[in-house]
Amino acid sequence: MSEFTVGESDFLLDGRPVRLLSGALHYFRVHEGHWRHRLAMLRAMGLNCVETYVPWNLHRPAPGGNRDVQALGRFLDAVREAGLWAIVRPGPYICAEWENGGLPPWVTGEAGTRVRTRDERYLSPVRSWFHHLMHEVVPRQVDRGGPVVLVQVENEYGSYGSDTGYLQELAGLLRAEGVTVPLCTSDGPEDHMLTGGSLPGVLATVNFGSHAREAFATLRRHRPQGPLMCMEFWCGWFDHWAGEHVVRDPEEAAGALREILECGASVNLYMAHGGTSFGGWAGANRGGGELHEGPLEPDVTSYDYDAPVDEYGRPTEKFWRFREVLAEYHAEPLPGLPPPPARLSVPAEVAFDGWSSLGEVLEALGGEERAAPVPPTFEDLHVTRGLVRYEVDVPGPRQPYPLTLRGLRDLAVVYVDGERAGVVTEEEPRLKEPVGGPARVEVWVESLGRVNYGPRFGETKGITGGILHERQYLHGVRARGLDLDALPEGGSAVPFGELPGEGAPGLYRGAVVVRGAGDARLELPGWTRGFVWVNGFGLGRYWSVGPQRSLYVPGPVLREGRNEVWVLELQETDRDRPAPRLLPV
């Protein structure tokens, strides 16, 4: 058993000064079969600690039910076996470019609830969640023989609000549930953020990507004493669909890391290994400057982050530059690289043998249909990730008028009398061609990821303002949702038939025969937008707009011989598309 404390200028382990050389690695973005390899890679880079968030919405997708909360405990056990310390950041808000910043939509979507405040309608489910979650953290604290040395209170709260009483409630809740190691907060190195996001008696840390001396000088104005720590050293960045792939020069990043350490500070590399937002859990941001009121910018499936350990677990040039810097802060030589995981040895093509239309999939696996005067939101229909079909009738006879999806979030494919009429978006919510009556309108809306940062965090999904024909609301909307989780859980109920003659949207069933199973990537040339499952494991979203061009397939998901592949295409495919291909990484 050891005691980890916060001293006047250093972290102390049993009274001796220590420096945390940490790296972010999210257990939920790495297949469990790869945890030990990735942790060994962090050690080889020169780190002595690992940090992880905890996504509430992944583990509690519905009120009162938990889904494998024990995964966090298993991960922390692997951390201890790897000889590392751990920093746990349980939120409840985590940002992390994760769906809804980690909060369940059944919390943020409840009418009148003010999230991230002392509103009891919000704090009550937080208490219930933390009561269960802390069973995985408390027994694994360093003073009980485990690896956990720090637990964070909320996350970058000063970028969002100023209800420090809410932070006090969370800190008290963590203590009441048995957290005895030091607590901390993390915020941007700006006065208003540190004022709104820090707490007396709780270690304050800062997040930045450069200019360490200036950042720590700001922190010292607020906290004259205590260890200096950069809780998020942004050594890379994330990508958006239809955007450019972001990279950071390795030498420049290594210089910024050296500056942090020269300040005598501890550090957490964000990310040391980013991994993948499997299962469609990638979040979204909004452009538009400081207020983030601009267009939706959905995050890609890959969370490679231009990290020193790439999405496939391989060392990059940044890894070696960081290792050179970190080696100077170790008395002993750093360990070598662990053996790499198995990798696919022979490329293979996917062959499809069945297809089901979106309507048939919805009929088999969707929730109950709901009729309402105005379109229900995704939250009303209990859809976390997936799509909703809205149906409405245009009365007639009447001449053609513009059809507008007012308050549309994300993207929709519209059909009029069974014929595809166009794709509309939040920025361009009106069909190009007018619609006459009578007509039957069918609108398929896909959530591209809930906002995970900024003032519009927690906003609802779907058609939030109504369906307009000219200026007239069309009432009597029928809606039915399809949550992504329903597919691997209930796929046997889907009626598969022959493949369509053209590249129609729908669920495609196929298989790939593997020889030499291991880590691979799946390419889908000619496919437009949708999701992929391999042997029931959700790889995430693909989208032809890029910049991501393939999906990572972890080796433990594949098996020798036949592997089942499902592709849910939501828009259409090229008529003469080639077969999807599994390729070595």
Beta strands, then each sheet from edge to edge (+ up, - down):
strand 1: 4-6
strand 2: 11-13
strand 3: 16-18
strand 4: 21-25
strand 5: 49-53
strand 6: 85-89
strand 7: 148-152
strand 8: 183-187
strand 9: 203-208
strand 10: 229-234
strand 11: 266-273
strand 12: 284-286
strand 13: 296-298
strand 14: 348-349
strand 15: 351-356
strand 16: 370-372
strand 17: 386-401
strand 18: 403-408
strand 19: 411-416
strand 20: 419-425
strand 21: 435-446
strand 22: 463-469
strand 23: 472-473
strand 24: 477-483
strand 25: 506-514
strand 26: 520-523
strand 27: 529-534
strand 28: 537-543
strand 29: 550-553
strand 30: 561-569
strand 31: 581-584
sheet 1: 1+ 2- 3+
sheet 2: 4+ 5+ 6+ 7+ 8+ 9+ 10+ 11+ 4+
sheet 3: 12+ 13-
sheet 4: 14+ 31- 26+ 29-
sheet 5: 15+ 25- 30+ 27- 28+
sheet 6: 16+ 24- 17+ 21- 19+ 20-
sheet 7: 18+ 22- 23+
end
